[in-house]
């Protein structure tokens, strides 16, 4: 059921506003239990409730360390990082608290399906903690085999399959909401497919290393720049809010950037994290603020010329024109 989430402005006009809590999480070590992590997530949710949040957004792989940095050959060792059902015994307290607080939530985890498939997954619940949406990461970065040339491993292609659900949107909290995960934020197709469905808020969780494993001179400053650039461009070009939430800090010696931020439909950062620890950002997002861009410069129906876009869906790798 569509939940009305309206407020009135000073002129008495109803506005569609979502009070969003971006729940950045500090590092999670390999030795940390799911139960310990969930307690941290609940503490952030309690803060969000105290600040009037309607929706809380957590990072990618919110329940565990970023395990794709570790090379593993024993599948049973790999599978211990995956959740076979959601909610489960470890996460049920989080769902119960969300239902008690009447806060919708979005968080990421490693999903092992009943038929044996492995995905990097994100879910959306309504205010009763009922799962209403699921997304599986499409753009998997990294590599599948041990790479001695890298400063550290990034084995998402080893442990996950590309997502099979596409870039869907859901009507929830009186708005049109979509999800993406980490590397997806760098690809304009991510936002555009949701933009073509009228998306008004995109929720993205990420775990981004502070240094490029293949380019050591690309450190935290450049990585934060690229984070902002990608998110701001996606928000502006599709006239949508974007809530982009990090897991940050040093996990077993491996640093991750923070930089959690909320970007408005004009591509402006309205709030950004200051730490690499558990940190809550709260902002009131007026969904009607998306209407101007969608009806003017990014009026897709009026301005898009799809007869010229065929290469986007017919070709993967770049093919330069032949030499003269």
C-alpha positions in Angstrom: 0.0 0.0 0.0 1.2 3.5 -0.8 2.0 5.4 2.4 1.2 9.1 2.4 4.2 11.1 3.6 3.0 14.7 3.1 3.7 17.8 5.0 2.4 21.4 4.6 4.5 24.4 3.8 3.9 27.9 5.1 1.3 28.5 2.4 -0.6 25.4 3.4 0.5 23.5 0.2 1.1 19.8 0.7 4.6 18.7 0.0 6.0 15.2 -0.4 8.8 15.1 2.0 11.0 12.2 3.1 13.1 12.8 6.2 16.1 10.7 5.3 18.8 9.3 7.6 22.0 8.4 5.9 23.6 5.9 8.3 27.4 5.8 7.6 29.1 2.9 9.3 32.7 2.8 10.5 34.9 -0.3 9.9 33.7 -3.8 10.5 36.5 -6.2 11.3 36.7 -9.9 10.2 36.2 -10.9 13.8 33.1 -8.8 14.4 29.9 -10.9 14.7 26.6 -10.1 12.8 25.0 -9.5 16.2 27.6 -6.9 17.2 27.1 -5.1 13.8 23.3 -5.2 14.1 23.6 -3.5 17.5 25.4 -0.6 15.9 22.8 -0.4 13.2 20.1 -0.3 15.8 21.9 2.5 17.7 22.0 4.5 14.4 18.3 3.8 13.9 17.5 5.0 17.4 19.2 8.3 16.6 17.3 8.5 13.3 14.0 8.0 15.2 14.9 10.8 17.6 15.6 13.1 14.7 12.3 12.3 13.0 13.5 10.1 10.1 11.1 8.3 7.8 13.8 6.3 6.1 17.2 5.1 7.1 19.8 4.1 4.5 22.8 1.9 5.4 25.9 0.9 3.3 26.7 -1.9 1.0 27.6 -5.2 2.8 26.4 -3.6 6.0 26.5 -6.8 8.0 30.1 -7.8 7.4 33.6 -6.7 6.6 34.3 -6.1 2.9 35.3 -9.7 2.4 36.1 -9.5 -1.4 39.5 -8.2 -0.4 40.4 -11.7 0.8 41.3 -14.5 -1.6 39.5 -17.7 -0.6 39.4 -21.1 -2.3 37.2 -23.0 0.2 33.6 -22.3 -0.8 32.4 -23.0 2.7 34.7 -20.2 4.0 33.2 -17.9 1.3 29.6 -18.8 2.1 29.9 -17.9 5.8 29.8 -14.2 4.7 26.5 -14.7 2.9 22.9 -14.6 4.3 20.6 -17.5 3.3 17.4 -15.6 4.3 16.4 -12.1 5.3 15.5 -11.4 7.9 17.4 -14.1 9.9 18.1 -14.7 13.5 20.9 -12.1 13.6 19.1 -9.4 11.7 15.6 -9.9 13.2 16.3 -7.3 16.0 16.9 -4.7 13.4 13.6 -5.5 11.6 11.8 -5.4 14.9 13.2 -2.0 15.9 12.4 -0.6 12.4 8.8 -1.8 12.8 8.6 -0.3 16.3 10.0 3.0 15.2 8.0 3.0 11.9 11.1 3.7 9.9 11.6 2.3 6.4 15.1 1.0 5.7 17.5 0.2 3.0 20.7 -1.9 3.5 23.1 -4.1 1.7 24.3 -7.7 2.3 25.7 -10.7 0.6 22.8 -13.0 -0.5 23.0 -16.8 -1.0 19.8 -17.9 -2.7 18.1 -21.2 -2.0 19.2 -22.5 -5.4 22.9 -21.6 -4.8 23.4 -18.2 -6.4 25.5 -15.5 -4.8 24.6 -11.8 -5.2 25.7 -8.5 -3.7 22.2 -7.4 -2.7 20.3 -4.4 -1.3 16.7 -4.4 0.1 14.1 -1.8 0.8 11.4 -2.2 3.5 8.3 -0.2 4.3 7.6 1.3 7.7 6.3 -2.0 9.0 9.7 -3.6 8.2 8.2 -5.6 5.3 10.6 -6.1 2.4 9.1 -4.3 -0.6 12.0 -4.1 -2.9 15.2 -6.0 -3.8 18.2 -5.0 -6.0 21.3 -7.1 -6.9 24.5 -5.3 -8.0 24.9 -5.2 -11.7 28.3 -3.6 -12.3 30.7 -5.8 -10.5 34.2 -4.4 -10.3 37.5 -6.1 -9.7 38.7 -9.6 -10.8 38.1 -13.3 -10.3 41.5 -14.7 -9.7 44.4 -13.8 -7.4 46.3 -10.9 -8.9 49.9 -10.5 -7.6 50.2 -7.1 -9.3 47.6 -5.5 -7.2 48.3 -3.8 -3.8 45.3 -5.7 -2.5 42.7 -8.0 -3.9 39.2 -6.9 -5.1 37.5 -10.2 -5.8 33.8 -9.3 -6.4 33.8 -11.1 -9.7 35.0 -14.2 -7.9 32.4 -14.2 -5.1 29.3 -12.6 -6.8 27.3 -13.1 -9.9 26.1 -10.0 -11.8 22.7 -8.9 -10.6 19.7 -10.4 -12.5 16.9 -8.0 -11.3 17.7 -4.9 -13.3 17.3 -1.3 -12.1 13.7 -1.2 -10.8 11.9 1.5 -8.9 9.2 1.2 -6.2 6.4 3.4 -5.1 7.0 3.8 -1.3 6.8 6.7 1.2 4.6 8.6 -1.4 7.5 8.7 -3.8 9.3 6.7 -6.5 12.5 5.1 -5.0 15.3 3.1 -6.6 18.4 1.3 -5.4 22.0 0.8 -6.7 25.2 -0.5 -5.1 28.8 1.0 -5.0 30.3 0.7 -8.5 26.9 1.2 -10.0 27.1 4.8 -9.1 29.9 5.4 -11.6 27.8 4.3 -14.6 25.3 6.8 -16.0 23.1 4.0 -17.3 22.3 3.2 -13.6 20.6 6.5 -13.0 19.1 6.8 -16.5 17.2 3.5 -16.5 15.7 4.6 -13.2 15.2 8.1 -14.5 13.1 6.7 -17.3 10.8 5.3 -14.7 10.5 8.7 -13.0 12.7 8.0 -10.0 12.7 10.7 -7.3 15.3 9.2 -4.9 18.1 6.8 -5.5 19.7 5.0 -2.5 23.3 3.7 -2.9 25.5 1.9 -0.4 29.2 1.6 -1.0 32.5 0.2 0.4 35.3 2.0 -1.6 39.0 1.4 -0.8 40.9 4.6 0.0 43.6 3.8 -2.6 43.2 2.3 -6.1 44.8 -1.2 -6.0 46.2 -0.7 -9.5 47.2 3.0 -9.3 48.8 3.9 -5.9 48.9 7.6 -6.6 45.1 7.6 -6.7 44.4 8.1 -3.0 41.5 9.3 -0.8 41.2 12.8 -2.2 40.8 11.6 -5.8 38.5 8.8 -4.7 36.3 11.2 -2.8 36.3 13.5 -5.8 35.1 10.7 -8.1 32.5 9.7 -5.5 31.0 13.2 -5.5 31.3 13.7 -9.2 29.5 10.5 -10.1 26.6 11.0 -7.6 26.2 14.7 -8.4 26.1 14.0 -12.1 23.6 11.2 -11.7 21.3 13.4 -9.5 21.4 16.4 -11.8 21.0 14.6 -15.1 18.0 12.7 -13.9 16.6 15.4 -11.5 16.5 13.1 -8.6 17.7 13.0 -5.0 20.6 10.6 -4.3 21.4 9.2 -0.9 24.9 7.7 -1.0 26.1 5.9 2.1 29.6 4.6 3.0 31.1 1.9 5.1 34.3 3.6 6.1 37.5 3.4 8.1 40.2 0.8 8.5 39.1 -2.8 8.3 41.9 -5.2 9.3 44.5 -2.8 7.9 42.6 -1.9 4.8 41.2 1.7 4.7 37.8 2.6 3.1 36.8 6.2 2.2 33.8 7.8 4.0 32.2 10.7 2.2 28.6 9.7 2.8 26.4 12.4 1.2 22.9 13.4 0.1 22.6 15.2 -3.2 19.6 17.2 -4.3 18.0 17.2 -7.8 20.1 20.2 -8.9 23.2 18.1 -8.2 24.2 20.0 -5.1 25.5 18.3 -2.0 23.2 19.2 0.9 25.0 17.3 3.6 28.2 15.2 3.8 29.8 13.1 6.5 32.8 14.5 8.4 34.2 11.2 9.8 35.1 7.7 8.9 33.1 6.3 11.8 29.4 5.5 12.6 27.8 8.8 11.7 24.2 9.8 11.0 23.2 12.5 8.5 19.6 13.6 8.4 18.0 15.7 5.7 14.4 16.5 4.7 14.1 15.7 1.0 11.2 17.3 -0.9 10.3 15.0 -3.7 8.5 17.7 -5.5 11.8 19.4 -6.0 12.5 16.8 -8.7 9.6 18.1 -10.8 11.3 21.2 -12.3 14.2 19.4 -13.9 12.0 16.6 -15.1 9.7 19.1 -16.9 12.4 21.4 -18.3 16.0 20.7 -19.3 15.6 17.0 -18.6 12.2 16.5 -20.0 13.0 13.2 -21.5 9.8 12.9 -23.6 10.5 16.2 -25.3 14.3 16.1 -25.7 15.6 12.5 -25.9 16.5 11.1 -29.4 16.6 7.4 -28.9 17.3 6.7 -32.6 20.9 7.8 -31.9 21.5 5.7 -28.8 21.6 2.2 -30.2 25.3 1.6 -29.3 24.5 1.9 -25.6 22.6 -1.4 -25.6 24.2 -3.2 -28.5 27.9 -2.9 -27.6 29.9 -3.4 -24.5 33.6 -2.7 -25.2 34.6 0.5 -27.1 35.5 0.1 -30.8 37.3 3.1 -32.3 36.6 3.9 -36.0 39.0 2.3 -38.5 42.3 4.2 -39.2 42.5 6.1 -42.5 
